[in-house]
């Protein structure tokens, strides 16, 4: 079963997008671009809050394995 975690190898800030990309089997660079566009067009607050919540709720890759 696949588990959601923050990536330790594919991270730019906290590994949230890298881990989500691995979980969804999606390209991390494309998902980062989508995240930045959502951040810009949603005035940043909803996407930024979700990102911050994920940093604290989703475990690191090393903690899961």
MODELLER restraints for C-alpha pairs under 7 A, 6 or more apart:
rsr = mdl.restraints
at = mdl.atoms
rsr.add(forms.Gaussian(group=physical.xy_distance, feature=features.Distance(at['CA:2:A'], at['CA:23:A']), mean=6.80, stdev=0.5))
rsr.add(forms.Gaussian(group=physical.xy_distance, feature=features.Distance(at['CA:3:A'], at['CA:23:A']), mean=6.97, stdev=0.5))
rsr.add(forms.Gaussian(group=physical.xy_distance, feature=features.Distance(at['CA:4:A'], at['CA:19:A']), mean=6.66, stdev=0.5))
rsr.add(forms.Gaussian(group=physical.xy_distance, feature=features.Distance(at['CA:4:A'], at['CA:20:A']), mean=6.76, stdev=0.5))
rsr.add(forms.Gaussian(group=physical.xy_distance, feature=features.Distance(at['CA:4:A'], at['CA:23:A']), mean=5.90, stdev=0.5))
rsr.add(forms.Gaussian(group=physical.xy_distance, feature=features.Distance(at['CA:5:A'], at['CA:19:A']), mean=5.41, stdev=0.5))
rsr.add(forms.Gaussian(group=physical.xy_distance, feature=features.Distance(at['CA:5:A'], at['CA:58:A']), mean=5.52, stdev=0.5))
rsr.add(forms.Gaussian(group=physical.xy_distance, feature=features.Distance(at['CA:5:A'], at['CA:59:A']), mean=5.24, stdev=0.5))
rsr.add(forms.Gaussian(group=physical.xy_distance, feature=features.Distance(at['CA:5:A'], at['CA:60:A']), mean=5.48, stdev=0.5))
rsr.add(forms.Gaussian(group=physical.xy_distance, feature=features.Distance(at['CA:5:A'], at['CA:61:A']), mean=5.36, stdev=0.5))
rsr.add(forms.Gaussian(group=physical.xy_distance, feature=features.Distance(at['CA:6:A'], at['CA:15:A']), mean=4.70, stdev=0.5))
rsr.add(forms.Gaussian(group=physical.xy_distance, feature=features.Distance(at['CA:6:A'], at['CA:16:A']), mean=4.87, stdev=0.5))
rsr.add(forms.Gaussian(group=physical.xy_distance, feature=features.Distance(at['CA:6:A'], at['CA:18:A']), mean=6.79, stdev=0.5))
rsr.add(forms.Gaussian(group=physical.xy_distance, feature=features.Distance(at['CA:6:A'], at['CA:19:A']), mean=4.49, stdev=0.5))
rsr.add(forms.Gaussian(group=physical.xy_distance, feature=features.Distance(at['CA:6:A'], at['CA:58:A']), mean=6.32, stdev=0.5))
rsr.add(forms.Gaussian(group=physical.xy_distance, feature=features.Distance(at['CA:6:A'], at['CA:59:A']), mean=6.05, stdev=0.5))
rsr.add(forms.Gaussian(group=physical.xy_distance, feature=features.Distance(at['CA:6:A'], at['CA:60:A']), mean=4.67, stdev=0.5))
rsr.add(forms.Gaussian(group=physical.xy_distance, feature=features.Distance(at['CA:6:A'], at['CA:61:A']), mean=5.58, stdev=0.5))
rsr.add(forms.Gaussian(group=physical.xy_distance, feature=features.Distance(at['CA:7:A'], at['CA:15:A']), mean=4.64, stdev=0.5))
rsr.add(forms.Gaussian(group=physical.xy_distance, feature=features.Distance(at['CA:7:A'], at['CA:16:A']), mean=6.72, stdev=0.5))
rsr.add(forms.Gaussian(group=physical.xy_distance, feature=features.Distance(at['CA:7:A'], at['CA:18:A']), mean=5.44, stdev=0.5))
rsr.add(forms.Gaussian(group=physical.xy_distance, feature=features.Distance(at['CA:7:A'], at['CA:19:A']), mean=4.45, stdev=0.5))
rsr.add(forms.Gaussian(group=physical.xy_distance, feature=features.Distance(at['CA:7:A'], at['CA:60:A']), mean=6.44, stdev=0.5))
rsr.add(forms.Gaussian(group=physical.xy_distance, feature=features.Distance(at['CA:7:A'], at['CA:61:A']), mean=5.44, stdev=0.5))
rsr.add(forms.Gaussian(group=physical.xy_distance, feature=features.Distance(at['CA:8:A'], at['CA:15:A']), mean=6.24, stdev=0.5))
rsr.add(forms.Gaussian(group=physical.xy_distance, feature=features.Distance(at['CA:8:A'], at['CA:60:A']), mean=6.90, stdev=0.5))
rsr.add(forms.Gaussian(group=physical.xy_distance, feature=features.Distance(at['CA:8:A'], at['CA:61:A']), mean=5.98, stdev=0.5))
rsr.add(forms.Gaussian(group=physical.xy_distance, feature=features.Distance(at['CA:10:A'], at['CA:18:A']), mean=5.13, stdev=0.5))
rsr.add(forms.Gaussian(group=physical.xy_distance, feature=features.Distance(at['CA:11:A'], at['CA:18:A']), mean=5.62, stdev=0.5))
rsr.add(forms.Gaussian(group=physical.xy_distance, feature=features.Distance(at['CA:14:A'], at['CA:55:A']), mean=6.67, stdev=0.5))
rsr.add(forms.Gaussian(group=physical.xy_distance, feature=features.Distance(at['CA:16:A'], at['CA:54:A']), mean=6.80, stdev=0.5))
rsr.add(forms.Gaussian(group=physical.xy_distance, feature=features.Distance(at['CA:16:A'], at['CA:55:A']), mean=6.60, stdev=0.5))
rsr.add(forms.Gaussian(group=physical.xy_distance, feature=features.Distance(at['CA:17:A'], at['CA:28:A']), mean=6.74, stdev=0.5))
rsr.add(forms.Gaussian(group=physical.xy_distance, feature=features.Distance(at['CA:17:A'], at['CA:31:A']), mean=6.92, stdev=0.5))
rsr.add(forms.Gaussian(group=physical.xy_distance, feature=features.Distance(at['CA:17:A'], at['CA:32:A']), mean=6.47, stdev=0.5))
rsr.add(forms.Gaussian(group=physical.xy_distance, feature=features.Distance(at['CA:18:A'], at['CA:28:A']), mean=5.57, stdev=0.5))
rsr.add(forms.Gaussian(group=physical.xy_distance, feature=features.Distance(at['CA:21:A'], at['CA:27:A']), mean=6.07, stdev=0.5))
rsr.add(forms.Gaussian(group=physical.xy_distance, feature=features.Distance(at['CA:21:A'], at['CA:28:A']), mean=5.11, stdev=0.5))
rsr.add(forms.Gaussian(group=physical.xy_distance, feature=features.Distance(at['CA:21:A'], at['CA:31:A']), mean=6.78, stdev=0.5))
rsr.add(forms.Gaussian(group=physical.xy_distance, feature=features.Distance(at['CA:38:A'], at['CA:47:A']), mean=6.88, stdev=0.5))
rsr.add(forms.Gaussian(group=physical.xy_distance, feature=features.Distance(at['CA:39:A'], at['CA:47:A']), mean=5.50, stdev=0.5))
rsr.add(forms.Gaussian(group=physical.xy_distance, feature=features.Distance(at['CA:39:A'], at['CA:48:A']), mean=6.89, stdev=0.5))
